[in-house]
Amino acid sequence: QDFPADEGVFSGVLVQYPNTLGSVDDYEGLAKKVHAGGGVLVVAADPLALTMLKEPGAFGADLCVGSTQRFGVPLGFGGPHAAYIACRDVLKRKLPGRLVGVSVDHAGKPAYRLALQTREQHIRRDKATSNICTAQVLLAVMASMYAVYHGPDGLRKIASRIHSLTGRMASSLKRSGFHCVGSSFFDTLTVELGEKAGEFVEAAASKGYNLRLVSARQVGITLDETVTFREVDEVLGCLGVTMESEEEQGLPEGLARSSSFLDNEVFNLYHSETEMMRYLRRLEGKDLALNESMIALGSCTMKLNAASEMMPVTWPEVGSIHPFAPAEQTGGYRLMLETLEKWLAEITQFAAVSLQPNAGSQGEYAGLLAIRRYHQDRSNPDRDVCLIPLSAHGTNPASAVMAGFRVVPIKCDEEGNIDVEDLQSKCEEHSSHLGALMVTYPSTHGVFEETILTVCETVHSHGGQVYMDGANMNAQVGLCSPGGIGADVCHLNLHKTFCIPHGGGGPGVGPIGVASHLVEYLPGHALLGDRDGAVSAAPWGSASINVISWMYIRMMGVAGLVAATKVALLNANYIARRLKDYFPVLYTGAKGRVAHECIIDLRPLQKESGITVEDVAKRLIDYGFHAPTMSWPVAGTLMIEPTESESKEELDRFCEAMVSIHGEIQKVISGAWDAENNALRRAPHTAEMVSCDDWDRPYSRELAAFPVARLRDHKFWPSVGRIDNVHGDRNLVCTCEGVEAYLED
């Protein structure tokens, strides 16, 4: 097929490699036609198959996408799994996600950092490349460690064994007169069985094997590295076929891989469990994580992930179930998920909850889709305006645009609250087109806005729906609720409020709760009898980690959940009160209190001293603390969220560190410390740095490494010093406009 070259007509082509029936096609000719038409060729590829198949980049693919699940990650009834996306160099600025780039620290030592932020929503808002926030980092780490452990030779051996067994199965079927779709394969065969298809699937199931009924006359059989010769023989026995020793070659000669891969030394060093264990332990030592100290990242809710909550994730009953397994095999799983949905509906005071969204941003998208479909069904397709406060998380406008809305910003007043007059004005201006308002409660400024009921009523009076961002639900559970406040939709972050680990950036679960009039617009799925609104390939998204939240709620009970919320509020207010004489608390409620987090303002001190918020963040590492959220939602500030998991002793240690840093800033202001060559500007300090022979700094090594006495008993040493951001961005420069560019008159 040829594609039209007219601009704006043809976008691109998406193909599978191997395809869903198992065949392997040569797409080189297709790639040329796609490019001739001005399009982009996207190849969805199995990474294990690519150890044997010609790499997509070699035959003209522009993008390659897929799942890394089969690199050692459990099926988990649908997830979580890490997807990947690879692209040609010319497309890298369009990537919907962060890249880990290599920079150097001040001493020239290689250092990793997140780079390429062209897609970041906090910069581009409604013009962001994607709405992705939480991704699947932990699963990506698991898959990458699978590759590290096996290395290129091990992966080839695994792939070759699977392909060989599939080849013997193909040969045996053909010798017995059965026809397989296509002439090529890697690990999957689709067999033409006519009226025997259903019979064969049932016979195999009776012996403990699930096969794919592709159609009324076709059955798909896929093998992996765990399948044995005996098991294949038993499956074929259901057709009266005996496994042959002869093997059929399934890869076309021109598509066999000849290039090397995974050449980096890390994939060629750690091939024993002993070496792998030590390598992982060395990597862990570079992380300043919750097992070391409090991580007070505002808006992130870095609370304890208790071991007892995590244990069921390791059970085969949780991890080894396929998302499309027959319903009669998944009754317990479904009951657990339905119970969790019911509990979350009670907590939020909504009519129903869907667990399908895989992250908060995906929950936003699913919830906004529900609102769009609701308006469309009522013959109001023109209700496409979404009002969003300027203080909102950047995923809000990005998700709204993805769901088909036009974003209209709402101003905030000097106290950080929604400007109700501006809201009313915008509601009146867009009354006939108003679709939704997105609001975060408590606000992203860490305050319970007292006008929230008025805000909801105003939007409803103009025919709009209220979408509540549940990122700050840790301040609501048991004390108030989105449904009680008047929201129509709300997403939750189970990886925040309900204890699923953050995993360095995922996995997450972002279920949405809805009021009764929106229940029919919750995400559907083919297996649930309704395809509309699906946001995940699996009916319950990342089903396996929902058991963590189930355990948390079941063990905490009503009293425990309410107590946790109260302590989260108490801890945040304790920190705000302790630090307010040193760092102004930027926003408070009418009674001078904050919600579950507080924003401290470093701009006055920066004006006096030249010490920036980044300097304070880096110096905190010397004190053994991960920095709070920096310069968001207000530049030059730190947003602190301690959660209920931290003891008073840990809160005091953090406050003492901040007070001590305040004292160090005062020394810069007074002139006692040099404006540039001081412990703040040159933080953090590594072990290598303070133990080297040369020390050209006016402050002592002891002050650099042990600013408070407690660090002598236990000290976290950063692996690198201050990273050179300019060096890291040299080839990955953000060309974004500022937020002001997206304001409307």
N, C-alpha and C positions, 0 to 999 in steps of 0.2 A: 504494500500500500504506500502511495505517495501522500505527503502531507502538504497542506497549503502554506505557502511562504508569506502570505499576507500578514502584516503585523496585527496582533491582537486576536487572531483566529485560532492558532494552534499553540498550545503550551508545552506539551510533552507527552511521553509515554511511560507507563509503569509496567514492568514485566517481572516474572519470577524465575529464579535460577537456582536449583531446579524448580519446575512449576508444581502446582498443587496436585497433579496426578503423578508426579515423580519423574517426568521426562526432562531431559536436559537439551535445551535448544541453543543454537548458534545465533547470536544477536548482532554480529558484526555488520551485516548488511542493513539490518534495521537501524542500527545506530547512525549509519551514514544518511539514511533517508530522514531520520528524525532531525539531524543537524541541518540537512539541506532545507528543511521546512522551518528552521529557526527554533526548534524545540529542544527540550532537555530529556535525556534518557535516564530514567531511574530504574535501578535493578534491585529487587528484593532478593537477597541471597542468604543462604545458610552458611555461616562461617566455617563449620566443620567440612562441608562439601568443598569450600574454597581451598582447602589444603590439597585437594586433588584436581579441582577444576580451574581452568583458565580464569585469572582474576578479571573482574568486570572492567577495571580501568584499562586493561590491555585491548579490549574490543570496543572501546568508545563510550562507556558509561560515564555520565556526568556526576551521578550520585549513586551511592550504594547504601541500602538500608536493610535492617533485619533484626532478629532477636538473638541474644547470646545465651538464651536459656540452656541450650544443650552443652554449654561449657560449665558443667558441674552445678547448675542451679536447679533446685527441685521444681517440679511442675506446680505444686501448691494450689491445685484447683483453679489455676488461672494466673497466679502471680504471687509475689512480685517478680518480674524479670527485667533485665536491662536491654533496651533496644540500642542499636548503634546507627549512626549516620556518618558516612564518609563522602567527601566531595573533591572535585578538582580544585586546584589552588584558586582559580579565578572566582569561585563561589564561596570562599571561606567567610567573607563578611556577611553572608546571608544565613549562616548556620544558626539554627534556633537553640542555642545553648552556649555554655562557657567552654573554652579550651584551656587546658593546663599548659602554659607556656614556660619556657626556660629563660630565666633572667640571671643576674648575678647579685650578690650582696656587696656591701661597701668594700670588702676585701677582695672582690673578684671571684668569690667562690660560687659555683653554680647553685641556683635556687629556683624552685618551682613556684609559680604563682598563677592565679586565674587571669586570663587575658581575653582579648577580643570581646569587648562588651557592647558591640554595636547593637545587639539584640536586647539589651537589658531594659526591662520595663520602667525602672526608676529613672532612666534617662529619656527613653523615647515614648513612654506612656502609651497612648492609643496608636502610635506609629511603630511600635516594637515589632521585631521580626516574628515573635511568638509570645504566648502567655506562659511559657514554661518557667516554673520557679523550683519547686521540689521535683527532682528527677529520680534516678534509680542508682545512686552512687554505690551503695553497699553491694548491690547485685552486680554492678560493673566490676567492683573489686573482686568479688567471688569468681566471676568469669575470667578476669585477667589472671588471678592466681591459679586457676585451672590451667591456663596457657603457660604460666611460668613453671608450674610443676611438671607438666608433660613435655613442654618445649616443642619445637617444630617436628622433631623426629617422632616424639610420642604421639602428637596429634595426627601425623600422617599414618602411623601404625593403627591408631583407633579407627580413622576413616577407612583405611584399606581393609581392615577386618570387617567392618560393617558392609562395605561395598562387595567384598568377597562373598559374604553370607547371603547378601541380596542376589548376587549373581547365581549362586547355587540354587536359590529359591526360584529364580526366573527360569533357569534351565530345567528344573524339575517340573514346573508347571507346564512349560511348552512341550516337554516330552510326553506329558499326559494329555496333551490336546487342548490345553487352555491358552487363551489369547491375552496378552498383556498390552495395555494401551501404550503406544510409543515404542521406539526401538532403543531408547537410552534410559538410563536411571543412575541414581547414586544410592539411595537407601529406601526408596519407596516404589512399590509396584501397584498399579491399578489393574485388576483382573476382571475380564468380561465373563460373567457367570450366568447371564440370562435370568431365568426364574429361580435359580439356586442361590442368588445373592443373599437374600434374607435368611435362608436356611443356614448358609455357611457362617454368617455372623452370629447367629444364635448358637450353633454348634461350638464355635470357638469360645463364645462367652461361657458356655457350660463347663469348659475346661480351664477358665480363668484368664482368657485373652480377649481384650477389646479390639475390634477391627472397625474400620470406617466404612459405613454404608454410603458410598459416594452417590449412588442413584439406585433405582429399583433393580438395575441389572449389573452394577459395578461395585466392587469392594476394593478398598485401599489397604495395603499392608505396609507398615513402616517399621524398620528395625533401628535399634541404637546399640551402643557398646555393651549394654547389659544383657542383650538377648543371646541365648545359647543355641547351638546346633540342635539340641534335643527339643527346645521350645519351638523352633521353626518346623521341625519334623512333626511335632504334635499338632501344630496349626494346619499344616498341609494334610495331615492325616484326616482332618475333618472333610477333605475333598477326595479322600481315597488316593492321595498322592504320596509317594515315598521320596524322601530327600535324596537327591543324587549327589555324587562327588564331583561331577563335572560342573564347571563354573562358566557362566556367560559374562562376557565383558560388556559393561553398561555405559562406559564413557566414550563418546565420539573421539576419534584420534586427534582431531584438530582442537579439541577443548581440554586436553590434558594439561595440567599446570607444569610449566618448566622453570618458572622463576622461584627464587627463595623467598622466605618470609620469616618474620620474628627473628631477625638477625641480631638484635640487641643482646648484649651479654646476659641481661637479667633472665632471658628465656632459655639460657643455655648453661645455667650454673646450679640450680636448686632442684635436683631430681631425686633426692631421697627425703623421707619425711623429717629426718633430723635436720638437714640443711634448710628445708622449707620452713620448719618451725622457728629456727633461729633467724631466718630472713624476715619472717613476719614479726617476730619480737623486736627486731631492730627497727622495722618500720613503725611499730606501735610506739617505740620510745621517742619518735619524732613528733608525736601528737600530744598537744595539750588538750586532753579530753576530760570528760566528767569523772573518770576514775582518778584524776589528778586534782581537780579543783572545780569550783563553781564556774559555769559558763553562763554569764548574765546577759546573753544576747536578747535585747528587746525585740518583741514580736515573734520570738522563736520558741519560747516555752521549753527550755532545755531541762526537763525534769527527769527524775530517776526512772530508768527502765528496769524494774525489779526482776531478778532472776526467775522468781516463781511465775511471773507473767510470761516470760520468754520460753520456758521449758516446752510447752506443747508444740511450738513451731518445729521442734526437732523430731516430733513423732511421725512415723510413716503414714499414719492415718490422716495427718494434716498435710504433709509435704508431698506425698506420692500419688495424689489423685489428679487425673486429667480433668481439665475444665469441662470437657464434653463427655465425661463418663456417664453411662446410663443412670437415670434418676434412681433406680432401685439400688444402686451401689453408693449413693451419696446422701442418704436420708439424714444421717447424723450431722454431716457438714451443713446441709441446708437448714436443719433445726438450729444449729449454733448461730448461723448468719441471720436467720429470721428473728431469733431471740435478741441478738445485738441490735438489729434494726428497731425492734420494739422498745428496747431500753433507751436508745438514742432518741426515738420519737417522744418518749415520756420526758426525758431530760429537756428537750428543746420545745416541748408542747406543740408538736406538729402532728399532722394526721398520718404521715408516712415518711419513711426514709429509704433512700437507695444507697447501697454500698459500692455501686459500680465505679464511680470516679476514682482514679489512681492518685490524685493529689489535690490540694486545695485549689490550684488554678484550674484543674479539670472539673472540680466541683463548681467553680464559678461558671465555667463554660456550660456545664450541664444544666445548672439552675437558670441561666439566662436563656438557653435554648427552650426550656420549659415555659418561660414567660413569653418568648416570641411565639411559640406554637399556640399558647393560650390566646394571645391577641389575634393571631391569624384565624383560629377556629371561630372567633367571634366577629369575623369580617372586619377586623381592625389591623390589617397588615401595615398600615402607615404609622402605627405606634412604634416607632423605631428610634426614639430619643432616649438615651440613658444618661441620667444626671449622676455625676460622680464628684465628690468633694476633692479639692486640690490636695488634701492631706492623705488621700487613699493610697493603698499599696499599688504599685505600678501594674500588677497583674490585672487589677480591676478594669482599667480602660482597655488593656490589651485583650482581655476575654470578651468585653462588650463588643469590640469591633469584630472579633472572630464570630460572634453570635449574630452579627448583622445589625448592630445598633450604631447610631451616630452618638458620639460622646459630647456632652455639654458639661463643662466644669462648673462646680459650685464653690464659691469663695468660703474661706474660714475667717472667723473674727480674731481679735488679738489674743483671746484665750485659747485658741486652737479648735474651737467648736465650729460646727456648721453655721454659716451666716444665714439665719432663718429668713431674713428679708430678701437676700439674694435667691434663696431657694424658692420662696413664694413668687418672686418676680419671674424666675425661669420656668416655674410650673405654669404660670399664667401665659407666658410667652409661647410655650410649647404644648399647651394643654391638649390640643387635638392630636398631637403626635407623641405625647409622653408615654413611654413604655415602661420604664423602670427607674428606680433610684438604687444605687449601690452605696451602702453605708456600713462602716465598721463600728462595732460596739463591744466594749469601750472603744473609744476612738484610737487611731494610730498615735495620738498624742498622749495616750495613757490616762484618759479621763472619762468618767461616766458622764456623758452629755445629758444635761437635765431637760433638754428640749426634744429628746428622741421621740416621745409620744406625739408631739406636735409635728415633727418631721414626717413621721409615718402617716398621720392623718392628712397632712397637706398633700402628699403624693397620691394617696388613695382618692382624695376629693377631686383630683384631676384625671382619674382613670388609670393611674400608673400602679405598678406593683413594686413592693419593697424587697430588695435583695440585701440580706445582711451577710457581710463577710464575717465568718466565725473564727477568724484567726485568734481573736482574744477571748474565746469562750472559757478559758481557764479562770476568768474573773466572773463568770456568770453561773456556772453549774450549781444548781440547788438554791441560788439566791434570786435569780430572775431567769428569763428565757427569751429566745428570739420570737417564738410564737406568742408569748404573753405580751411582749412589747408591741407587736403589730406587724412583724415581718411576714412576708408571704413565702419566702425561700431563704434558706441559710445553709451554707456549707460548713462542715466541721473539719478540723485537722486532727485526725486520730493520732498522727505523729507528734502532736503538740499536747492537746488537752488529755488524750486518752492513751498516752504512754508508749506508743510504737516508737522505737528508736529513730533518730534522725538519720543515722547512717552516713554522716558526712555530706548529706544532700539528698537523701532518699534511701529507702522507699517511704512513700507516704500513702495515706488513704484520705480522700476528701469527700465523704458521703454528703448528700444533700437531703435536708428535710424540707417538706412543703406543707402548706395549708391544704385543706380538703379540696378546694377547687382546682388545685394543680396536681393532684395525685395521678391522674391519667396521663400526665405529661412527664412523669419520671422516666429516666433512661430505660429503653427497652432492649431486647436482644432476641435473636431468632429462637434460641432455646427457651425463652420465656414466653414465646407466642406473640411477641410484638417487637418488630425491628426498629420502630421509630425512636429517635433520640439517643441511640446507643453512643457511648463515648469510650468504650473499651471493647477489645476483642473477646473478652471473657464476661460471662453474665454478671459475676460478682467482683470483677476487677482483680485486685491483688488480694484474693480471698484468704490466703493462708495466714497473713499477719493480722487479720481481724481477730484471730483467737487471742492475741495479746490484749486488745482492748476489752474483749469478753472477760478475760481473766481479771483485768484491772477493776472493771465495774462490779463483777461478781464478788471479788474479795473486799472491795472497799464498802460496798453497800451504800445506802442513802446517807447514813450519818457520816461515813468516811468521806464521801464525795463532797458533801457540804463543808466538812471540816477542812478539806484540802483547799477549797476555794477561799475560805476565810483566812487560812494561813498564807496563801499566795498574796492576798491583799495586804495582810499584816506585814509580811516581809518587805514588800515594795515600799510601804509607807515608813517602815523602820529605816530603810536605807535613805529614803528621801529626807527624813527628819535628821538623820545623822550627818548627812552631807550638805544640807542646805546652807550652813554658815560658811562653807568653803566653795561650793559650786551652786549657783542659783538653780532651783528647780523650775523649769521653763513653764510648765502648765500644771495647774491644780484645779480641783473642783471648787464649788462655792464655799466649802468648809476647809479649804486649804489642804485637802487630801488628794492622793492619786489613786488610780485603780491598781492593776497588778504589775505596773511598770512605771518608771519615771524617767523623764528626760532632764539631764543636767546640762547647763549651758557653759561651755568653755570659751565662748567668744570674747567676753570681757577680759579674761586672763590672757588670751592670745593677743589682744590689742595692746596690752601692757608689756607682755614678755616676748612675743614672737613665737612662743611655744604653741604648736598646733594640736588639734585633737588626735592626729596621727601619732605625734610624739608621745602623748599620754598613753595611747593604745599600745605602742611598742614598749614603753617603759613598764606597763602592767605585766608584760611577759616576764620581766626581770623579777617581779614580785610573785610570780607563779600563777598569774590569772590570765585567762583568755579575755580579750577586750570585749566590752559590751558593743551593741550595734552602733556603728560610727557614722555620723553625718546623715542619718535618716531617722525620722522624716524631715529633720531640720539640719542643714549644714552647720558644722562646728559644734555639734552636741554629741553626747553619749546617751543612748537609751538603755536603761538597765532593767532587766526582768529576772529576779532571783528565783521565782517559783516557790512552791511549798516544800520542795525537796530539801532545801538547805537549812541547816541548823543555825541558831543564833551565833554560835562560835564562828561558823564560816562567813556569815554576814559581817561579823565584826572584823574578821581578817581582811575581807575585801574593803570595808570602809577604812580600816587603818592604812591599807595600801594607798587608797585614794587621798586620804589626809596627808600621808607622807609625801605623795607626789605633789600635792598642793604646796607643801613646804619647799619642795625642790624648785617649783616654779617661782616662789617668792624670792629664792636666792638668785634666780636669773633677773628678776625685776629689780632687786636691790643692787645688782652688779657684783655680788659675791661670786657668782658663777659666770663664766664667759657665755655670751649670747648664743654661740654656735657649738663650741667644744665643751659640751656638758653632758651629763648622764641621761638627759631626756632626748636631746637631739641625736645622740649616738646609740640609743637603745634599739634593739635589745643586745645584750652582751652574751656571747657564746663562751663555752669553757675554753675553747682554743684561743679566743681573744684575750681573756684575762690571765691565761697561763703562759702566754708567749713571752719571749725575752724582751721584746720592745714594748714599751708602754708610754705613749707620747701625750697622755691626757692629764689635765690638771686635777682631776679627781682620782681617788684611790681605786685600786682593783676591788677592794672590799666593798666600797660603796656601789660599784658597778654590779657586783654579783650578789651581795648580801645586804640589800638596803634595809632589811629588818631581820632581827635576830633569829626568828623561827626558821628561816631558810637554811640555817646551818645544819638543822636536823634532816631536812629533806629539801632538795632543790630540783626544779625542772630546768634543764638546760636547753635553750633553743638550738637547733642544728645549724642555723644560718643567722647572720646579722641582718641589718636593715637592707631590704631589697631595693634595687635600683629599678623603679617603675618605668622610667624613660627607656632604659635599655630593653626591658621586657616588651615594651610597646613599639619598638622601632619598626617592626614589620607588621604589627597588628594594631594599627592606630584607629581609635574610635573617631569617626567623622560625624558624630551625632550633633544635632542642634540642641540648645538648652531647653529646659521645660517651658520657658516663657514662649517659645515658638508655637506651643500647642494651645495657648489660651485664645479664647474667642472674645471678640469685642462685646 
